[in-house]
Amino acid sequence: MSESLPLQSPIDRLVELISLQSTAPDCFTGQSEDIGTPSVFGGQVLAQALLAAGRTVPAERSIHSIHAYFLLPGVHAPINYSVDRVRDGRSFTTRRVDASQDGETIFELLASFQSPESGVEHQPLMPDVPEPETLRSEREYRLSIADRIPAHIREKALQPPGIEFRHVNPIDLLNARPRPATMASWVRASAPLANDPLLHRALLAYASDHTLLLAATMPHGLSLLRGDVRLTSLDHAMWFHRDFRMDEWLLYQIESPCTSGARGLCRGQFFDRSGRLVASTIQEGVVRDQRRIQTRTASPSLARAPFILTHS
């Protein structure tokens, strides 16, 4: 009797998802996963594009910044990535990545890499928050409200995650009330990872898109599970300041300084447990109050309410 193969862990599945297949010089294809959103999750495309750029750069040069635009909604199908070798300088390397489906560009990324270099340093203080071991995980929270999660996304919402989040001040997904536009979460890969700095940065890019735009909804009491709001990423930038490991706890501190014109601006900082600032991110996205654009004669039940969170 043959032995059954071990089940693949959630983080192994995520690493496999963002991995790329080389199809031609500087051209790659990545798979897509349906996480219950109408279009492809933006963090997935961000991570894959970062890896595509990194595959064309010497390993000794680390990614230090990415600037991306989400141009069209991606469908849950393979994505083609084409890398343009913009510049190879003495200290810095620049790459442009074009992501496409069916011949249409859905996403563009500009990435910059740098050779190791030392210099002066300063940074803000890490916020004083409870330790991750004292907090409930996001999945535990979702399991506690499982019977009230809309049926069409319940199975995906309850799956064990490759990236674990523990929120210091969780959002009430069922009954949101106005609150300050700040949140903090501990985040890490759900199991140990290989010693590949580019992979750790790609996974952090993936994770950075998970809660960032939600901060723009907080002052307005908008609830995802009630179908109050439609969120769509427009652009996303990240800066990697210091080395880190994605399989060790990082504190993700987020704030939204402004919403206007149906757009929200959100920014975040990642600290390791020793207090080092390891990365920063900023994103603007569409924040449409569905209550203002839909005429409702009665409040929909939570069982029928849409889970509206798109990343185009």
N, C-alpha and C positions, 0 to 999 in steps of 0.2 A: 504494500500500500504506500503510495507516494505521499510525502509530507506536503501539506498546504503551504503556500507562500505567505510570509508575514504580511499583515495589512500595512499599507503605506500610511505613515503618520501625516497629520494635517500640514505640518511645515514642509515635509518632503513633497507633498502634492503641490504646495504653493511654489516651492523652488522649481519643480518640474514645469509648472504653468508658465512662469516668467522666463524659463530657459528658451533659447533660440536655436533654430536650425539654419545653418549656412546654406544658401541656395545659389550664390554667385559671389565673386569678389565684392566685399562691402555691402552685401545684401543678405537679409535674414528673414525668416518667417517665425512668428510666435502664435501660440494658440490663445484662445479666449475662453473665459469661464462666465457662465450666467450666475450671478450672485443674487438674482431676484430683482435687479434694476432693469428698466426698459432698454438701456444701452450698455455698452461695455464699461466696466468700472475704470475710471480715469487713472487710479493708482496703478492698475495693471499695465496700461499703455505707457505710463511714465517710467515704470521699472524696466519694462522691456526695451524701450528706447534708450535708456541709460546704459543697459547692458550692450545693446547694439553698438553704441558709440565706443564703449570701453573695449569691445572686441577688436577695434582698429587702432588701439593706442598701446604703447609699451607698458607693461605691468608696473614699472617703477614710477610712472606718472599717475597720480591719483585724481579722481574727479573732485573738483572743488566747487563747481556751480553748474546749475542747469536752469534754463529758461524755456518754458514750453507754452504752446497755445493749442487748445482743443478747438478744432475747426468744424467738424461734423460729428454727429453721433455715430459711434462705431457699433456694428452689429456683433452678435455672438458667433463669430467665425474667425478663421485665421487672419492675421494682420501681417502685411509685408513692410519691412523696415529697410530703407535705403540710406546709407551713410555717405555724406560728402566730406572729404578730408579738406576742410577749409584752410587750416594752417598747422604747421609743425615748427614751432619756434625753439629757441634754446632752452626756455624755461616752461613755456606754456604750449599746449596743443588744443586746437579748437575743432569740433566736429558739429555738423548739422545733420539731423536725422529727420527723414520724411516717413510717416506711417500712412499706409494706404490700404483700402479695401475696394475691390472692383474698379481699380484704376483711379479712384478719387482719394485725394489727400484728406485724412481725417484729423491729423495731428502733426505738429512740427516741434522739434526740440533743438536748442543750441546748447552744447555742452563744452565746458572748459576743464582741462586737466593740467596739473602742475607737477614739476619735479620737486622732490623734497627740499625744503628750505626753512631755515630758522629765522626768527625775528622777534620784535617786541610783542608782548601779549597783554591784553586786558579783556574783561568780560563782565556781564552783570552777575549778581548773586542769584543762586538757585533759590526758587521759592521754598518756603518752609511748609511741607505737606506731610501727611501720614505716609508711613512706609507701605510698599505694595502688599506685603504679607498681611496687613491689617484690613485690606479692602476686598470687596466682592468683585469677581470678574464680570465683564460685560455679558458673557455667556450665562453665568449664573443668574444674572438679572433677567435675561431673556427667557430662561427656563421658568422663572417665577411668574412670568406673565404669558406663558406659552398659549394658554387657551384664549387669550385676547389678541394675539398677533393675527393679522389677516391670513386666511387659509392659504392664499396663493403664494405667500412668501414664507410661511411658517417653517417648512422643512429646511429651507436654506438658511433662515435666520437662526436656527437652533443647532446647526452643524458645528462640531468642534473647529475652532479657528486655527489657522497657521500662525497668526499674530494675535497674541493675547493682550487685551486692554483691561485695565483696572482704573475706573474713573474715581477721582477724588470727590467730585461734586457732580454726580450723574444727572443727565437730562431725563426728565420724566417723559418718555416717548408716548405715553397714553393720555396724559393730562397736563400738557405744558402750561406753565404760567410765566409771565414776564419776570426776567431776572437779569443781572448784569451779564454782559457779553464776554465772559471769561470761563474757561474750564481747564482742568489739569487732569492728566491721565498718565499712569505708568504703562509702558508698552514694552514688549519683548517677543521674540520668536518663541513658539511653544515647545521647542526642543533645541538641543545644541546644533550648531551649524559648522560647516567646513570653514577653515581659516582662509577665506577669500574676501579681502576688503571690498572689492567691487560688488560682490553679492550682498554684503552687509549694507552697503549704501543703496543698492537697488531695492532691498527689502524695506529700508527706512523710507525711501521715496514712496513705495507702495503704501506703507502704513500712514504716511503723512497726509494722505488724501482721505483717510477713513472718517475723521470727525471734524476736519478743519472748517468746512463751510457751515457746519451746524451752529457755530458761535454767532453767526449773523442772524439766526432765528431767535436767539434767546431773549433780547429785550422786547420782542413782540409776541411772545407766548405762542409761537407757531409749532404745531405738532406734526411730525411725520406720519404717525400711525392714524391720525385723524384725517389725513389728506389735506392739511391746511396749506402746505407749501410745496413748491417745485424748485429744486436746486439743480443747477447745471454749472459745472466748472467751465470757466472761460480761459484762464491761464494759471500757471503754477511755476513758482521759482523756488530753488533751494540752494543753500550754501553749506558746504561741509567744512567745518572749522578744524576738527581734531579727529583722530582715530577713535573708533568705538567698536563694540560688538553688539550685533542686533539680538544675540541670544542672552544678553544681560539687560537688566531693567534700565530703561531710560524714561525720564520724566518729560512729558509732552505738555508744555504750557501754551495755551491758545487764547487769543483775544480777537475781537472784531471791533476796530475803531470806528467803522463807518458803514452805513448802508444808504444808498440813494440811487434813483433811476432804475429801480428793480435789480440793482447789483449790490453785492456785499463784499467788503474787503476783510480778509482774515489773515492773521499772521501767527506763527508759532515758533517756539524754541525747544530744542531737545537738550536735556542735561543728563549726564551719567550720574551714578549714585554718589560719586565723589564730589559732585558739584561742577564739573567741567562742562561748559557749553560746547556741544559737539556738532550741532547743526541748527540752521534757521530756515524757515520757510514762509512764503506768503502766497496768497491765492485770491483772485477775484472770481466771483461766480454770479450767475443769475439767481435772484431770490424773488420768486413770484408768489405773492400771497393769493392762493387759490380762492380764498373767501371773498376777495374783491372782484374776481373775474368770473365767478360762477354764481348763478342764482339758485339758491337752495330753498326748497319749501319746507324741508325738515332736515334735522341733523342725521347724517347717515350712520348706520351702526358700525361699530369697529370691525365687525366681520366683513363688511363690504368696503370699508375705507381703503383707498389705494395707498401703497407704500411708494411715495414719490421721491426718489432720490436718484437723479441721473448724472452721469459724468460723460459728456459728449467729447 
